[in-house]
Amino acid sequence: MALNNRTKGSPFPLLAFLLLFLLAPLIFFFATSLPTASDHDDISDVTSQQASKWRGQKALHDLKSFFPKEVLDVIMSSTNDIGPLSLENFKNNLSASWRVVGLKTSNATYQISQPETHLREEKQKEKDGRSSVGLPQWTDSPVKLARRQLIEKRMANRAAELVKQDDEVIVKLEDSAIERSKSVDSAVLGKYNIWRKENENENADNTVRLMRDQIIMARVYLSIAKMKNKLQLYQELQSQLKESQRALGEATSDADLHHNEHEKIKAMGQVLSKAKDQLYDCKLVTGKLRAMLQTSDEQVRGLKKQSTFLSQLAAKTIPNGIHCLSMRLTIDYYLLPPEKRKFPRTENLVNPNLYHYALFSDNVLAASVVVNSTVVNAKDPSKHVFHLVTDKLNFGAMNMWFLLNPPGKATIYVENVDEFKWLNSSYCPVLRQLESATMKEYYFKAGHPTTTGASNLKYRNPKYLSMLNHLRFYLPQVYPKLDKILFLDDDIVVQKDLTGLWDVDLHGKVNGAVETCGESFHRFDKYLNFSNPHIAKNFDPNACGWAYGMNMFDLKVWKKKDITGIYHRWQNLNEDRVLWKLGTLPPGLMTFYGLTHPLNKSWHVLGLGYSPSVDRSEIENAAVVHYNGNMKPWLEIAMTKYRPYWSKYVKYNHPYLRNCKLSEWS
């Protein structure tokens, strides 16, 4: 009813509204098409603001598709606080963990952009009807506060990581420096200044090298000149070659040369230039150089074999002074009446409560050092007993020396291995083998094919023919009334009291020894033939080796395990030397396999007879140092830097040593 009344009313209001709706845009168009000059700035401002607002909305819409709501909240809070985002804001306001490494922002840029940022903030506040003057500071929004806390936490974690990395780097540098300092003492032999290696001039031998090169080329052209019958040039080359060789001499660096070597080099260069013009043929020169290289290689190999032979020969020989000492002592011993040939305190020899040592040696001077060094460093020498066994050639000398030089309150007794009647070929397999014809041929027939070559030369050492070397496998038979005994080689020096070894628990094992294996050396496969089924079936090739020289033997367990019987079984299987070559360490490794207790390495330091790089601190802290190898301290080939550890226990002022001209420098 009401609706019908309304439609039936006057139509003019509706027509007026439609007319206004159509004419309004035309009026606005004509009004805006004739702007005044003063309106240009306002219109452009409105237009640019609308365009900027439209671009911002579009960018925000695009960002929503890439970033989560939390990130957009952070961005919006930043724009509310510092105005629209800009590249300068990111350059200057990002945390250290977000900045690009190596990118530097100048202070000038920062100072310029900072006022602009403040101006934008003030304009925005004025447009919003707010001014910073006289109003309290804005408080951080929760989102910004969370962002700041996250950044601070990240910076703290990063700083902690950097500190940790710095500490690790410092530790690595320190470790590297320590390792480097250890290698300084083991520098190249002959360079006695420990800093010389670092400060060497790399060009210190340039002139020497040049002269050697000239000599080589002169020899090449000398051969070609003779072949091509260039007699005058041949004589010139030969004459200049002699002059250069004389000038070079034994020089190894430029400092060793004479002052006129440059004249020799110049003269040789002129002759070589002349020879090159007349004789140079690439193929011919190459052939001559190759022939010279092959000849030199053969000479080097020959010299290496000769050096090895001489080294082994020097290790076998006895110096004249020691031979003289043994002869003089032997003569004087047999001039003594029988009642003066006895040692005191012989009752201690069978007392199991004392500290007993077994020493088997044919070297009077070496044995005296072992006994003297042990007694000097013992806390209570009266409790130490030395059982010394030698051969019949040195029996008189050994007795006479210790009768003249008794070891203080310690007990000593000397025995002759040839008087052990039970030690015969019917009982001892190695003695039967040493008496066999094949073994004699191996040792005494120099032309035997198996004995040629440097690798087998060391096994022809006479010590392998002596039963003194194999007597260590018969300790319970030699000393039946003892429970424990410390075995010592004659090439060792004792530096500390050794009584602590008797307190070491061997955990039911027979042998207490220091292990010598490293990552890949001194393991069983170095000593034994693992191609033999007897070896491969019973032993681990990677098992760790150990050293003779200082060994604590439990003779009670030895008897229970029948160690001597185990040794006999393996020695019988090796009659043809198919399991191992010669020596006592390989059968020792086999006999005491699984029955050896490793001792602390500080008890026994090895290598002073072959290695120039044994650490000095290890030597000085060791209870026993061992000159195992060919360079024994009583030989001329001994390493000089290790000899004082041994020589300080030698009585060089003794009349017998002076008469035999044995001195510290001999």
C-alpha positions, 0 to 999 in steps of 0.5 A: 500500500505504501509502496504504491503511494510512493510510486504514484508521487511526483517523478521530478526528484528522481529525474533531478537525481539522474541529471545530477549524476550525469552532469557532475563528471562533465562539470568536474572535467571542465573545472579541472581542464582550466587550472590556475598556476597556483594549483599545479603543485597541489594537484601534482602532490595529490597525484604523486601521493595517490600513485605512491599509495597505489604502488605501495598497496600493490607491493604489499599485495605482492609481498603477502604471497612471498612472506609470512604474516610475522615478517610483514608485521615486522616490516609494517612496524618498522615503517610506522617507526622510521617511515618508508623503507629504503636501501639506506635503512637496510645498509645502516640498520641491519645487524652484523650477522646480516651484513655482507662481508666486505661491503663498506658503507661510508660515514658520509653516506650514513651522515647524509641519510640520517637527517633525511630519515629524521625529516621524513619522520617529522613530516609524517608526524606533522601530517598526522597532527602529531609533533615530537616537540613536547610529547613523550617518546614513542614506546616500542611495539611488541613485534619490534621488541621481539625483533630487537631481542632476536637480533641481540641474541643472534649477535651474542651467539655469533660473538661466542662462536667467533671467540670459540673459533679464535680459541681453537685456532690459537690451540692449533697454532700452539700445537703446531709450534710444539711439533715444529720445535720437536723437529728442530733438534732432529734437523739434517745431520751436519747442521749443528745450528738449530736455526740454520735451516730456517735462515739458510740462503736459498741462493747460497750455492748458485755459483757452485751449481753453475760450475758443476753444470759447466763441468758436465757440459764440458765432459759431453763436448770433450767426448764429442770433440774426440769422436769428431777428431777436433783435437785443438778444441779437445785440448782447450776443453780438457785444459779448462775442465781441469781448471774448473775442477781444481777451482771447485774442489770440495766446495758445497756453497759459494762461500767455500770458493776462491775469489777468482772463480768468476774468471774460471766461469767466464773462461769456461763459458767461452770455451763451451760457446765455441764448442757449441758452435762447432759440435752441437748436435741435439741427438748426440748431446742427449745420448751422451747425457743419458749415458753419463746419467746411467753411469752416475746412477750405477756409481751411486748404487755401488757407493751405497752398497759399499757404505752399507758393507763398511757400516756393518763391518764397523759394527762387527769390529772391536776397537783397538783400545777395547781389545788392548784392555781385554788382553791386559786384564786377561794377562793380569788376572791369570797372574793372580793367585787363586785365592784373590780371584773370588768375589765377596758376598756370594751368598746374595746370588741365590737370595730371591728377596734382592734385586737381580740383574742378568747381563750377558756380554763379551765387551768389558767396557760396555759391561762396566758402564751397565753395572756402574750406571745402575749402581750410581743411580740405585737408592740402596746398592747393597740390595742389587746383585749382578749376574754377569756371563761372558765367553772363555776369551773374555772371562779373565778380563771381566773378572779382573776388571770387577775385582779391581773396580768392585761395584760398591756395596752391590754384589757381582759374579762372573760366569763362563758360558762354556762351563755350562755343561748342560748347554749342548747341541743335544739339548739346545737346537740353535747350538746344533744348527750353529754347528751344522755345515749349512750354517757354517757355509752361510757364514764363512763362504762369501760367494754363497748366493744367499749371502750377497746383497746388503740386506743379508749382510747384517745377519752375518754378524758374529754375535749370532754365532755366540751362545751369549746371544741365545742364553736369554731363553734359558734363564730358569736353567741358569738361575733356578733359585730366583723368582724374578730377574731383570735382563739387560743388554750391554749397550744400555745406560741406566739413568734412574733407580730400577727397583720400581720394576719389581713392583710392576704387576705383570698380570700373569704374563712372563715378560715385561717389556716396552712395545716398539710398534708405531702405525705401520712399523715394528710389527710382527710382519716385519720380523716373521715370514707370513707366507709360511703357514706355520706363521700365518696360522699362529700369529697376527701380522699386525701384532705389536713388537717389543724390545729386548734390552731391558726385560723383567722376567717372572721365572715362576710363570716361565717354568709353568708355561714351559717357555724354553720348550716353546722356544725349542719347538719354533727353533726346530721348525726354523732349521732352514731359516724359513720362518725368520732369518737370524737373531733372537728378537723374532723367536722372542716375539714368537715365544712370548706371544700373548705372554708379554706385559707392556711397560711404560715407555719411560722405562726404556727409550730406544734408537740411540744407535741408529736414529738421529731424531730421538727426542732429548726430553725422552732421553733425559726422562728415561730410566734406561736408554738403549743404543740399539743399532750399529752406532754403538757408543764405543765405536767411532761411528757413534752419533756424537750427540748421544755419546755423553750419556754413555761416556760419563760412566766410563772411568777414563782416568783409570790406568788400564784405559790410559795405557790402552789409549782409551779416551773420551775422544777416541 
